[in-house]
Amino acid sequence: MGSEIIVATLFNLGTNLLYTIIALIIGVASLVIIDKKLLKTVDIDEELKKGNIAVAIFASTILLFVALIVSFGLKG
């Protein structure tokens, strides 16, 4: 009985780790796409290096919304 619980726990851990990696890849890819396609006049990386707090908040908000969308998609 104990080994079944360990196997189930490891399976759930692996599944959650896979979902986390997929969500990170999708989040970073979406931020790069938004940076290159929609915000052609603003370079997010350069503005972050300059210390622009507004751009940092904007980028983190994009990542937060993408994470919410991905998490709801993976639960469904």
Secondary structure, 3 states (H helix, E strand, C coil): CHHHHHHHHHHHHHHHHHHHHHHHHHHHHHHHHHHHHHCCCCCHHHHHHHCCHHHHHHHHHHHHHHHHHHHHHHHC
